[in-house]
Amino acid sequence: MEASDTFIDGLMGQLPFDIGTDEFLQNPYRHYEEVRRSSGPVHRTPSGDVVVLGYPEAKAVLSDPRFGHGAQTAQDATGYGVPARTFLLTDPPGHTRQRERVRRAFTAREMLSLRRRIGEMAAGLVAEAARSGTADVVAEVARPLSARVVAEVIGVPDDLRDRFAQAASLLVRGMDPPGVLAPATRERIARARVWLARDIGVALRRPAGTGILRALAQGPDGRAARAARVETVATCAQLVAAGYETTVGLIGNGTHALLRHPDQLAWLAATGPSEQACAAAVEELLRFDPPIQMAPRCALEDADIAGTPAPRGTVVAVLLGAANRDPRVFPDPHRLRLDRRPRHLAFGLGSHYCLGAALARLEAAAALAHLLPRRPRPTGPPVSYSPSRVARSVQSLHVRLHPLDT
């Protein structure tokens, strides 16, 4: 999910709170609640655009085909140096065709193999991080795990993975509109996009390709057509941008939430922690502090949102973080409760539901399953959050890790 210059750049300045403050970055949920109390679940900005804070209203917009990405993307506006549309920012029917090609690459057999590999990677990273007794969960577990998994899924060769991981770590800032980014940051993001596209193109030309990279590039007759290659570069680059930081944020935010709620941490640790318990806990962690806070949409035709008119062209900001704490749906919404089974909107809904949701869940559950037996306790400086306005992720999370009980 990447914001375009024209689609939400203006909207960011119209939001009913100042998103540029450290106070907002540390706790946006208080600001969401204040607006919900004063304006209700749907807020109209001075420019006539719409901000959605309520769960039923957000669910309705995300699943309604009258709302989509519209003119967010142009044929050459991917930023990756290839003249192809990326399906993540297009609407059906083109979106449906490209999405199905990606979905087919995730076969049941491959997902089972990935589950085992993710468990092995998480175990190794946590063991290495615990050697000194203290570790940064984000830098030493979440980021390398996410980078390795997305590289393996796409099929990036080993010799390209270091630069691939460096580029992936920069791309999340590209989800923000350029107006809130410093010129030097925009330049680094642009370079990272070019590196990423170039490396994907190199991998695609190698005969022994693996992962979805090779599967996506196959033409109808089994040969890699040029058009398929170009589209594949744009699609894979966007999958990295959308999937890498989502998982990093989920692991970092989730671990931080557990450390701030020791009763819930103790309850989860007491389960073993079992794979099933960790998987269930991930759902509440996604509701409580989701790694993506906003899903921008555009009214493709005249519509309304819970009685609020949304004429064709209206920009709609669906605040996922606010919807996931709607007190009409989630009792005591600002409290972490692992006994919930929430139907959250952290991965969106409808035709643009996150394709990498299953992988993010697997990675987060695996990280927790290997971290919790080491009885993590917070240490070091207070956490700070990424300056990104669309994604939300802890920048570092220092913990003390104990040896495994024998």
Secondary structure, 3 states (H helix, E strand, C coil): CCCCHHHHHHHHCCCCCCCCCHHHHHCHHHHHHHHHHHHCCEEECCCCCEEECCHHHHHHHHHCCCEECHHHCCCCCCCCCCCCCCHHHCCCCHHHHHHHHHHHHCCHHHHHHHHHHHHHHHHHHHHHHHHHCEEEHHHHHHHHHHHHHHHHHHCCCHHHHHHHHHHHHHHHHHHCCHHHCCHHHHHHHHHHHHHHHHHHHHHHHCCCCCHHHHHHCCCCCCCCCHHHHHHHHHHHHHHHHHHHHHHHHHHHHHHHHHHHCHHHHHHHHCCCCCHHHHHHHHHHHHHHCCCECEEEEEECCCEEECCEEECCCCEEEEEHHHHCCCCCCCCCCCCCCCCCCCCCCCCCCHHHCCCCHHHHHHHHHHHHHHHHHHCCEECCCCCCECCCCCECCECCCEEECCCCCC
